[in-house]
Amino acid sequence: MNVSRSDKPRLLLTRRIPEPGYSLAHEVFTVTGGDEDRPLAREFLLQGISGVDALICLLTETVDGPVMDAAGGRLRVISNMAVGFDNIDVAAATARGILVTNTPGVLTDATADLAWALILGAARRVVEGDRLVREGLFEQWGPFLLLGRAVAGATLGIVGMGRIGQAVARRAVGFDMRVLYTRLHGPLSADEIPAGARWEYCPGLDELLSEADVVSLHVPLDSRTRHLIGARELGLMKPGSLLVNTSRGPVVDEAALVDALKAGRPGGAGLDVYEEEPRLAPGLAGLENVVLLPHLGSATVETRGRMAVMAVENASAAVRGEAAPHVVNPEALSRMMST
Ligand code: GLV
């Protein structure tokens, strides 16, 4: 694009984003911020947003009505470099005629792979084994040493059979697993189910929790899914079963999970996300039967690069009045027209 510096729209970048998105942002926009790889403190967000046309943010920043108002009326788009957008008050953006965009699709495989890393890591006690070897405690092979749980042939429960849930389920075909799934929009059609897959729609979450050997969560966080998995739901899980969460921490009542893991129901967990990131619920880090990762779902070089480019492309299309590819609140457009 041949745009002179003065004609370029203005962008606030809250934090450094990976290449090639970072360079693209500078090509398209006059950019403020984004030099450092750390979350932008709220006071700087409130200052920096003043007078910009676009905001590119990450899930480490809370973007609410007061932040939008601090922009001063020019702000056209809030482009989140993430598929989840629970850090943004979408209703407040819509009411102000501001588009909100996200980065779906490009992180589906990376997140599904990580869910599988947690399934296998928790089922086969990979982290405990690694610790034991490093600590010099591996004396010899033993018939009872770190026995885990079989994954092949087990039943996998997918809570939220969207893009990522389906990608996790596709990987289960190779493990010869039966898959039970819940889905907000009802059962998938036959042509959406891969050949050879045993995917069964579960109308109720309770049924899935009580039948699955591994439960993997793939719902977005909103008012319907906050604490979707609490003490009652954990109590329905089979003794020895596993809970994996690569979605958002608050989908699980983490304090209840600590109690449940202590009681062995579920028998283990693999977590990539936490209720109050980066803090952990008291007692969680002391449990042996849980694998803990620092929110790495989309953390591959390839995926993060694609997310950054997509975030810039979304912002760029929106400020030029073109159809931004991944708008989560298209109703903001009619609001924009009427103001
Ligand atoms: C990561 O958690 C994302 O929502 O992209």
Residues whose N, C-alpha, C, O or C-beta is under 5 A from the ligand:
A	BS01	GLV	M81 A82 V83 G84 S247
